[in-house]
């Protein structure tokens, strides 16, 4: 039975996850928007003598890096799972089979 017949566009079988192109595009669109919001947030905070702007910039940069990792995980077939996991901070991710 195909994914479409089952009414789902995300399937996990034998350690392999398959998603429809539409679902992938939704995930990428969300990650792109998160990245854009982070860039806007970083630019909205003016440097000053207080530490708040550094905290906001640091948080925005980390969130942007996570969004980029999500983009790589769902839309970049060249990026290795191990490298993406390292960027996210999880060392126990398994490499996808060749």
PyMOL commands that place a pseudoatom at each C-alpha (Angstrom):
pseudoatom trace, name=CA, resn=UNK, resi=1, chain=A, elem=C, hetatm=0, pos=[0.000, 0.000, 0.000]
pseudoatom trace, name=CA, resn=UNK, resi=2, chain=A, elem=C, hetatm=0, pos=[1.443, 3.381, -0.989]
pseudoatom trace, name=CA, resn=UNK, resi=3, chain=A, elem=C, hetatm=0, pos=[1.745, 6.364, 1.336]
pseudoatom trace, name=CA, resn=UNK, resi=4, chain=A, elem=C, hetatm=0, pos=[-1.000, 8.135, -0.588]
pseudoatom trace, name=CA, resn=UNK, resi=5, chain=A, elem=C, hetatm=0, pos=[-3.382, 5.182, -0.173]
pseudoatom trace, name=CA, resn=UNK, resi=6, chain=A, elem=C, hetatm=0, pos=[-2.742, 5.130, 3.591]
pseudoatom trace, name=CA, resn=UNK, resi=7, chain=A, elem=C, hetatm=0, pos=[-3.444, 8.860, 3.852]
pseudoatom trace, name=CA, resn=UNK, resi=8, chain=A, elem=C, hetatm=0, pos=[0.021, 9.741, 5.141]
pseudoatom trace, name=CA, resn=UNK, resi=9, chain=A, elem=C, hetatm=0, pos=[2.999, 11.329, 3.503]
pseudoatom trace, name=CA, resn=UNK, resi=10, chain=A, elem=C, hetatm=0, pos=[5.526, 10.337, 6.165]
pseudoatom trace, name=CA, resn=UNK, resi=11, chain=A, elem=C, hetatm=0, pos=[6.607, 6.760, 6.704]
pseudoatom trace, name=CA, resn=UNK, resi=12, chain=A, elem=C, hetatm=0, pos=[9.289, 5.007, 8.723]
pseudoatom trace, name=CA, resn=UNK, resi=13, chain=A, elem=C, hetatm=0, pos=[10.262, 1.474, 7.850]
pseudoatom trace, name=CA, resn=UNK, resi=14, chain=A, elem=C, hetatm=0, pos=[13.406, -0.462, 8.716]
pseudoatom trace, name=CA, resn=UNK, resi=15, chain=A, elem=C, hetatm=0, pos=[15.171, 2.657, 9.971]
pseudoatom trace, name=CA, resn=UNK, resi=16, chain=A, elem=C, hetatm=0, pos=[14.450, 4.660, 6.814]
pseudoatom trace, name=CA, resn=UNK, resi=17, chain=A, elem=C, hetatm=0, pos=[12.109, 7.659, 6.823]
pseudoatom trace, name=CA, resn=UNK, resi=18, chain=A, elem=C, hetatm=0, pos=[10.352, 8.645, 3.619]
pseudoatom trace, name=CA, resn=UNK, resi=19, chain=A, elem=C, hetatm=0, pos=[8.355, 11.828, 3.128]
pseudoatom trace, name=CA, resn=UNK, resi=20, chain=A, elem=C, hetatm=0, pos=[6.501, 13.335, 0.228]
pseudoatom trace, name=CA, resn=UNK, resi=21, chain=A, elem=C, hetatm=0, pos=[7.979, 16.240, -1.710]
pseudoatom trace, name=CA, resn=UNK, resi=22, chain=A, elem=C, hetatm=0, pos=[5.136, 18.448, -0.460]
pseudoatom trace, name=CA, resn=UNK, resi=23, chain=A, elem=C, hetatm=0, pos=[5.911, 17.643, 3.176]
pseudoatom trace, name=CA, resn=UNK, resi=24, chain=A, elem=C, hetatm=0, pos=[9.603, 18.306, 2.563]
pseudoatom trace, name=CA, resn=UNK, resi=25, chain=A, elem=C, hetatm=0, pos=[8.789, 21.699, 1.051]
pseudoatom trace, name=CA, resn=UNK, resi=26, chain=A, elem=C, hetatm=0, pos=[6.632, 22.618, 4.068]
pseudoatom trace, name=CA, resn=UNK, resi=27, chain=A, elem=C, hetatm=0, pos=[9.492, 21.715, 6.431]
pseudoatom trace, name=CA, resn=UNK, resi=28, chain=A, elem=C, hetatm=0, pos=[11.980, 23.699, 4.369]
pseudoatom trace, name=CA, resn=UNK, resi=29, chain=A, elem=C, hetatm=0, pos=[9.647, 26.705, 4.156]
pseudoatom trace, name=CA, resn=UNK, resi=30, chain=A, elem=C, hetatm=0, pos=[9.301, 26.702, 7.950]
pseudoatom trace, name=CA, resn=UNK, resi=31, chain=A, elem=C, hetatm=0, pos=[13.074, 26.513, 8.392]
pseudoatom trace, name=CA, resn=UNK, resi=32, chain=A, elem=C, hetatm=0, pos=[13.622, 29.325, 5.868]
pseudoatom trace, name=CA, resn=UNK, resi=33, chain=A, elem=C, hetatm=0, pos=[11.170, 31.523, 7.752]
pseudoatom trace, name=CA, resn=UNK, resi=34, chain=A, elem=C, hetatm=0, pos=[12.830, 30.729, 11.085]
pseudoatom trace, name=CA, resn=UNK, resi=35, chain=A, elem=C, hetatm=0, pos=[16.174, 31.735, 9.593]
pseudoatom trace, name=CA, resn=UNK, resi=36, chain=A, elem=C, hetatm=0, pos=[14.712, 35.003, 8.265]
pseudoatom trace, name=CA, resn=UNK, resi=37, chain=A, elem=C, hetatm=0, pos=[13.158, 35.796, 11.650]
pseudoatom trace, name=CA, resn=UNK, resi=38, chain=A, elem=C, hetatm=0, pos=[16.506, 35.178, 13.351]
pseudoatom trace, name=CA, resn=UNK, resi=39, chain=A, elem=C, hetatm=0, pos=[18.264, 37.524, 10.948]
pseudoatom trace, name=CA, resn=UNK, resi=40, chain=A, elem=C, hetatm=0, pos=[15.620, 40.194, 11.611]
pseudoatom trace, name=CA, resn=UNK, resi=41, chain=A, elem=C, hetatm=0, pos=[15.939, 39.711, 15.365]
pseudoatom trace, name=CA, resn=UNK, resi=42, chain=A, elem=C, hetatm=0, pos=[19.725, 40.042, 15.249]
pseudoatom trace, name=CA, resn=UNK, resi=43, chain=A, elem=C, hetatm=0, pos=[19.452, 43.268, 13.274]
pseudoatom trace, name=CA, resn=UNK, resi=44, chain=A, elem=C, hetatm=0, pos=[16.700, 44.701, 15.497]
pseudoatom trace, name=CA, resn=UNK, resi=45, chain=A, elem=C, hetatm=0, pos=[18.845, 44.718, 18.630]
pseudoatom trace, name=CA, resn=UNK, resi=46, chain=A, elem=C, hetatm=0, pos=[21.249, 47.632, 18.735]
pseudoatom trace, name=CA, resn=UNK, resi=47, chain=A, elem=C, hetatm=0, pos=[24.603, 47.160, 20.437]
pseudoatom trace, name=CA, resn=UNK, resi=48, chain=A, elem=C, hetatm=0, pos=[24.800, 48.905, 23.794]
pseudoatom trace, name=CA, resn=UNK, resi=49, chain=A, elem=C, hetatm=0, pos=[26.678, 48.696, 27.054]
pseudoatom trace, name=CA, resn=UNK, resi=50, chain=A, elem=C, hetatm=0, pos=[24.282, 46.096, 28.444]
pseudoatom trace, name=CA, resn=UNK, resi=51, chain=A, elem=C, hetatm=0, pos=[24.591, 42.380, 27.811]
pseudoatom trace, name=CA, resn=UNK, resi=52, chain=A, elem=C, hetatm=0, pos=[21.020, 41.934, 26.547]
pseudoatom trace, name=CA, resn=UNK, resi=53, chain=A, elem=C, hetatm=0, pos=[21.950, 42.517, 22.927]
pseudoatom trace, name=CA, resn=UNK, resi=54, chain=A, elem=C, hetatm=0, pos=[24.624, 39.819, 23.155]
pseudoatom trace, name=CA, resn=UNK, resi=55, chain=A, elem=C, hetatm=0, pos=[22.139, 37.351, 24.629]
pseudoatom trace, name=CA, resn=UNK, resi=56, chain=A, elem=C, hetatm=0, pos=[19.570, 38.090, 21.912]
pseudoatom trace, name=CA, resn=UNK, resi=57, chain=A, elem=C, hetatm=0, pos=[22.199, 37.837, 19.172]
pseudoatom trace, name=CA, resn=UNK, resi=58, chain=A, elem=C, hetatm=0, pos=[23.506, 34.562, 20.617]
pseudoatom trace, name=CA, resn=UNK, resi=59, chain=A, elem=C, hetatm=0, pos=[20.033, 33.047, 20.813]
pseudoatom trace, name=CA, resn=UNK, resi=60, chain=A, elem=C, hetatm=0, pos=[19.194, 34.208, 17.291]
pseudoatom trace, name=CA, resn=UNK, resi=61, chain=A, elem=C, hetatm=0, pos=[22.412, 32.707, 15.920]
pseudoatom trace, name=CA, resn=UNK, resi=62, chain=A, elem=C, hetatm=0, pos=[21.758, 29.356, 17.619]
pseudoatom trace, name=CA, resn=UNK, resi=63, chain=A, elem=C, hetatm=0, pos=[18.158, 29.199, 16.413]
pseudoatom trace, name=CA, resn=UNK, resi=64, chain=A, elem=C, hetatm=0, pos=[19.352, 30.074, 12.909]
pseudoatom trace, name=CA, resn=UNK, resi=65, chain=A, elem=C, hetatm=0, pos=[21.926, 27.266, 13.042]
pseudoatom trace, name=CA, resn=UNK, resi=66, chain=A, elem=C, hetatm=0, pos=[19.208, 24.801, 14.089]
pseudoatom trace, name=CA, resn=UNK, resi=67, chain=A, elem=C, hetatm=0, pos=[16.996, 25.986, 11.215]
pseudoatom trace, name=CA, resn=UNK, resi=68, chain=A, elem=C, hetatm=0, pos=[19.888, 25.495, 8.808]
pseudoatom trace, name=CA, resn=UNK, resi=69, chain=A, elem=C, hetatm=0, pos=[20.444, 22.002, 10.188]
pseudoatom trace, name=CA, resn=UNK, resi=70, chain=A, elem=C, hetatm=0, pos=[16.770, 21.217, 9.558]
pseudoatom trace, name=CA, resn=UNK, resi=71, chain=A, elem=C, hetatm=0, pos=[17.135, 22.523, 6.003]
pseudoatom trace, name=CA, resn=UNK, resi=72, chain=A, elem=C, hetatm=0, pos=[20.200, 20.343, 5.471]
pseudoatom trace, name=CA, resn=UNK, resi=73, chain=A, elem=C, hetatm=0, pos=[18.509, 17.298, 6.979]
pseudoatom trace, name=CA, resn=UNK, resi=74, chain=A, elem=C, hetatm=0, pos=[15.443, 17.575, 4.760]
pseudoatom trace, name=CA, resn=UNK, resi=75, chain=A, elem=C, hetatm=0, pos=[16.780, 19.114, 1.584]
pseudoatom trace, name=CA, resn=UNK, resi=76, chain=A, elem=C, hetatm=0, pos=[20.523, 18.583, 1.168]
pseudoatom trace, name=CA, resn=UNK, resi=77, chain=A, elem=C, hetatm=0, pos=[21.421, 15.094, 0.041]
pseudoatom trace, name=CA, resn=UNK, resi=78, chain=A, elem=C, hetatm=0, pos=[25.143, 15.922, 0.119]
pseudoatom trace, name=CA, resn=UNK, resi=79, chain=A, elem=C, hetatm=0, pos=[25.262, 16.773, 3.843]
pseudoatom trace, name=CA, resn=UNK, resi=80, chain=A, elem=C, hetatm=0, pos=[26.197, 13.809, 6.002]
pseudoatom trace, name=CA, resn=UNK, resi=81, chain=A, elem=C, hetatm=0, pos=[23.926, 12.943, 8.916]
pseudoatom trace, name=CA, resn=UNK, resi=82, chain=A, elem=C, hetatm=0, pos=[26.902, 12.858, 11.274]
pseudoatom trace, name=CA, resn=UNK, resi=83, chain=A, elem=C, hetatm=0, pos=[27.879, 16.423, 10.316]
pseudoatom trace, name=CA, resn=UNK, resi=84, chain=A, elem=C, hetatm=0, pos=[24.332, 17.727, 10.732]
pseudoatom trace, name=CA, resn=UNK, resi=85, chain=A, elem=C, hetatm=0, pos=[24.049, 15.983, 14.113]
pseudoatom trace, name=CA, resn=UNK, resi=86, chain=A, elem=C, hetatm=0, pos=[27.285, 17.608, 15.253]
pseudoatom trace, name=CA, resn=UNK, resi=87, chain=A, elem=C, hetatm=0, pos=[25.899, 21.052, 14.353]
pseudoatom trace, name=CA, resn=UNK, resi=88, chain=A, elem=C, hetatm=0, pos=[22.751, 20.312, 16.348]
pseudoatom trace, name=CA, resn=UNK, resi=89, chain=A, elem=C, hetatm=0, pos=[24.702, 18.898, 19.270]
pseudoatom trace, name=CA, resn=UNK, resi=90, chain=A, elem=C, hetatm=0, pos=[23.546, 15.289, 19.202]
pseudoatom trace, name=CA, resn=UNK, resi=91, chain=A, elem=C, hetatm=0, pos=[26.389, 12.846, 18.777]
pseudoatom trace, name=CA, resn=UNK, resi=92, chain=A, elem=C, hetatm=0, pos=[24.333, 9.658, 18.700]
pseudoatom trace, name=CA, resn=UNK, resi=93, chain=A, elem=C, hetatm=0, pos=[22.699, 10.121, 15.287]
pseudoatom trace, name=CA, resn=UNK, resi=94, chain=A, elem=C, hetatm=0, pos=[23.142, 7.148, 13.007]
pseudoatom trace, name=CA, resn=UNK, resi=95, chain=A, elem=C, hetatm=0, pos=[24.464, 7.597, 9.508]
pseudoatom trace, name=CA, resn=UNK, resi=96, chain=A, elem=C, hetatm=0, pos=[21.920, 6.723, 6.842]
pseudoatom trace, name=CA, resn=UNK, resi=97, chain=A, elem=C, hetatm=0, pos=[22.714, 3.632, 4.806]
pseudoatom trace, name=CA, resn=UNK, resi=98, chain=A, elem=C, hetatm=0, pos=[24.524, 4.227, 1.539]
for i in range(1, 98): cmd.bond("trace and resi %d" % i, "trace and resi %d" % (i + 1))
show_as sticks, trace
zoom trace
